[in-house]
């Protein structure tokens, strides 16, 4: 999944030419400015839906590290080896985003993370007859210097109160569909564990209620009914 074009432009503009850059999970759309890439997939199959960045690839087969980033072993880099690390649309996919966050902080001095927004991940039907992206494991909350992960429970696909209808996705801008997170030195992260329906159901349905967008036709009818009611009074 490609990150926002505006973020790519900022990265290219602000990263110094002599900075050492790592792209984590960049296989499908590698960032050409990266000097190193780490991904479970091989170098030869990179860029299946394109590349990100205006220049030629700075990484090579020799600086492409093929490995599972969640294998619970430290990545083969020194502490703070990199000036900058990019991790775009990867954390929501992997089985252990908590461990990955720890390694991001260990190996780099600063970085950029992009994940899907909950507006997108709660939307029904844009990929198929289910809610959000079928391969995503996590809902991600982006806060002030903190990332929180919530397991994308199957009940999100059930009650209509837990997700937006299919028409909602068409109302989202590209900016609406992703969350951006710029960090320096370190950041906080963790999993929000919900053990009961009393915890999980309101977490899902309250978000949908708070962000639901009324249909224009219903808005007009509602305004008409209010005017009629005011006239009766």
Long-range contacts (C-beta under 8 A, 24 or more apart in sequence): 1-28, 1-29, 1-88, 1-89, 2-29, 2-49, 2-50, 2-52, 2-88, 2-89, 3-29, 3-52, 3-86, 3-88, 3-89, 3-112, 3-114, 3-178, 4-114, 4-174, 4-175, 4-178, 4-180, 7-112, 7-114, 7-180, 8-52, 8-53, 11-53, 11-86, 11-112, 12-53, 12-54, 12-55, 15-83, 15-84, 16-83, 19-83, 19-84, 20-81, 20-82, 20-83, 20-84, 21-58, 21-82, 21-83, 21-84, 21-85, 21-86, 22-77, 22-81, 22-82, 22-84, 22-85, 22-86, 22-107, 22-108, 23-59, 23-85, 23-86, 23-87, 24-69, 24-85, 24-86, 24-87, 24-90, 24-100, 24-104, 25-69, 25-87, 25-88, 25-89, 25-90, 25-93, 25-94, 26-86, 26-88, 29-88, 30-57, 30-59, 31-86, 31-88, 32-56, 32-57, 32-58, 33-58, 34-58, 34-59, 34-86, 35-59, 35-63, 36-63, 36-64, 36-65, 36-77, 36-82, 37-63, 37-64, 37-65, 38-64, 38-65, 38-67, 38-69, 38-75, 39-64, 39-65, 39-66, 39-69, 40-66, 40-67, 40-68, 40-69, 41-66, 42-66, 52-88, 69-94, 69-100, 69-103, 70-94, 70-95, 70-96, 70-99, 70-100, 72-96, 72-99, 74-103, 74-106, 75-103, 75-107, 77-107, 78-107, 79-106, 79-107, 80-106, 80-107, 80-108, 80-109, 81-107, 81-108, 82-107, 82-108, 82-109, 83-108, 83-109, 83-110, 84-108, 84-109, 84-110, 84-111, 84-112, 85-110, 85-111, 85-112, 86-111, 86-112, 87-111, 87-112, 87-113, 87-114, 88-112, 88-113, 88-114, 89-114, 89-115, 89-116, 89-178, 91-115, 91-138, 91-140, 91-147, 91-149, 92-116, 92-121, 92-133, 92-136, 92-137, 92-138, 92-139, 92-140, 93-135, 93-136, 93-137, 94-137, 95-137, 97-138, 97-140, 97-147, 97-149, 97-189, 98-149, 98-189, 98-190, 98-191, 101-147, 101-187, 101-189, 102-189, 105-186, 105-187, 109-184, 109-185, 110-182, 110-183, 110-184, 110-185, 111-182, 111-183, 112-180, 112-181, 112-182, 112-183, 113-147, 113-180, 113-181, 113-183, 114-178, 114-179, 114-180, 114-181, 115-140, 115-142, 115-147, 115-178, 115-179, 115-181, 116-140, 116-177, 116-178, 116-179, 117-176, 117-177, 117-178, 117-179, 118-207, 119-164, 119-172, 119-176, 119-177, 119-211, 120-169, 120-172, 120-176, 120-177, 120-178, 121-152, 122-156, 122-162, 122-163, 122-164, 122-204, 122-207, 122-208, 122-211, 123-163, 123-164, 123-166, 123-168, 123-169, 123-172, 124-163, 124-164, 124-165, 124-166, 124-168, 124-169, 125-165, 125-166, 125-169, 126-166, 126-169, 130-157, 131-156, 131-157, 131-162, 131-163, 132-156, 132-163, 140-179, 141-192, 142-179, 142-180, 142-181, 145-183, 145-187, 145-188, 146-187, 146-188, 146-189, 146-190, 147-181, 147-187, 147-188, 147-189, 147-190, 148-189, 148-190, 148-191, 148-192, 149-189, 149-190, 149-191, 149-192, 150-191, 150-192, 150-194, 150-203, 151-191, 151-194, 153-194, 153-200, 153-204, 155-197, 155-200, 155-201, 155-204, 156-204, 159-201, 159-205, 161-204, 161-205, 161-208, 161-209, 162-201, 162-204, 162-205, 162-208, 163-204, 163-208, 164-208, 164-211, 164-212, 167-215, 168-212, 168-213, 171-213
